[in-house]
Amino acid sequence: MVKKVIFTIAFTLLIGSLHAQQKKSFGVRSGYSSTFNSKGGDKVGSSNSNYFINVYKDTKVFPFLHFQSGLEYSRTGGTINKISHNINYIGVPLGLKVKMGPIYAIGGGTFNVKLSESGVRTDSPFKGKSKWYDSNAFIGAGIELFIVTFDIKYTHGLTNVNNGFRNNGYQASVGFRF
């Protein structure tokens, strides 16, 4: 885990120094997320309907390649044995966006810090409180029409947050770029 954090910080500083003079734009996006838990690579239980909001900075590296960073509030979780478990996070997503015309693809990772948690019960498959952090990788696609963006993403949990469970999900959002 320490290697991942060091790599992420070094990568961010490298990209940031390369972009000091490049064109930047800012945006906000929000939307629906369908989140679920997995254990051993398999989905466990059912999905929960959740939401997220993201404020981001998009820095052009080359005409078709952009570096994207930001701040995101998200709610993740799932339902197992009729027990719903949700965690609220504040996260820092870092990604690369390849843009051709109005269409783009994006991929990267997010480091999340837990704000609160619900559904912690003694009869729950989740044992006690979850870890204070989570990380995930994401991949997605979108379209930008003038200042409006529409995108979809899949997020894959990289951290065992509680008793072998990882947070995964799908996001669909609408946003505005300034």
Buried (B, 14 or more C-beta within 10 A) or exposed (E): EEEEEEEBEEBBEEBEEEBEEEEEBEBBBBBEBBBBBBBEEEEBBEBBEBBBBBBBBBBBBEEEEBBBBBEBBBBBBBBBEEBBBBBBBEBBBBBBBBBEEEEBBBBBBBBBEBEEBEBBEEEBBBEEEBEEBBBBBBBBBBEBEEEEBBBEBBBBBBBEBBEBBBBBBBBBBEBEBE
